[in-house]
Amino acid sequence: MNGSPKLSHTAALILQTIENGCSYGFDIMDATGLPSGTVYPALRRMETEGLIGSHWEPDKKAAAQQRPARKYYRVTRAGAQVLEQSQKRYPLVGRLAAEKSGR
């Protein structure tokens, strides 16, 4: 995968957080401690690069819970491959992956 994007440590951390089950912006910010001005631009870049996909939840569900609709993210196949490389490059990201799998 020579042409695959290399993620910054922050982007790799966000991608790993999504892989670990945090699927919307505020959840990702809460898990990582990163501000919205870091998380949302990174999400947009990773989506443009095809590393994550997203979908909006139905308005009715959000309205029933009296909150704005959430945009949910998931790691794509390409994102999983880049994440695997990032886990080797950044030890902390690799440890987070190990914690998720219980190793």
Summary of the structure (lengths in Angstrom):
residues: 103
radius of gyration: 14.0
end to end distance: 26.4
largest distance: 46.5
contacts: 290
relative contact order: 0.22
helix: 60%
strand: 11%
